Amino acid sequence: MILTTAMHDYPWTMPFLLIALGVAFAAIFGRVQRMVFGETSGQRLPHPPALIPVFVHLGLVLTLGLYIPPYLANWFKQAAALIG
């Protein structure tokens, strides 16, 4: 929304905005690269991580992605009507 509004109202600011976004993305990417691919100083967990909650949540999200019960759909419609 920021980009489209700036493009519509102030088209001359677009090059500056895009350069600033590129610099911000590059800075974040540089930090994330080291976090993901860097060496770790931490020790391993003494037990394996709990995977049951992860798969229960995944199943719930998949189920709601394929079928939303009518009462839940009505609740979402009422919430959207309240927002506007």
N, C-alpha and C positions, 0 to 999 in steps of 0.2 A: 504494500500500500504506500509505503514511503516513496518507493521508486516511481510508481505510476503518478502519484500526486506531484512529485518534483518534476517529472517529465511533462506533465500537463501545465503546471503553473509556472515553473522556472526551468525551462529547458537548458539554459546556459549553465546550470549547476550540475548537470548530469555527469560530465567528465570528472569533476572533483569528487562527486559522490561515489562513482564507480571505482576511482583510484583509492579512496578511503576504505571502501568495502573490501577491495582486493588486498590492501595492506593488513586490515584486521583479520581477514581469512588466512593470510599467510602467517601471521603471528600465532593465531590459534592452532593452525596446522603444525607449525614448528614445535609447539608445546606438546601437542597430542602425539606426534611422531615419537618423541622421547619417552612418553609415558607408555606407549604401546610396545615399542620395539627396544626399549632400553634394558639395561641390566637391572635386576632387582636385588635389594639387600634384605628383603623380608624372608621369613621362614615359611615353609609349607604348613598348611593346617594339619593338626594332629588327627583329624577325621575328615572323611570326604564330605563335600557340601551336600545339603539337602536338596534333592532334585524333585521330590514329590510336589512341593508347593509350586514350583516352576511349571510342571506339567499340568497341574490342576488349573492354574491360571491360563495356560495356553489353551487347554480344552474349553474353558469358559469363554475366552475371547473368540475362539473358532466357532463355538456354538452360537454365540450372539452375533457373529458376523454372517452366519448362514440363516439364522431364524431369530427374530426378535418377537417375544410374546406380545400379544395385543395390549395388555395392560402397561407394559414397559414402553411400547410405541406411543400410547396415549400420554404417558407421563412426559416423554421427550417432547411431544407436540405442545403440551401445556407449558413446559419450561421455555420452549422456543417462542411461544406466544407472549409469555411474560417479558422476555428479553426485548421482543419487538419484531 
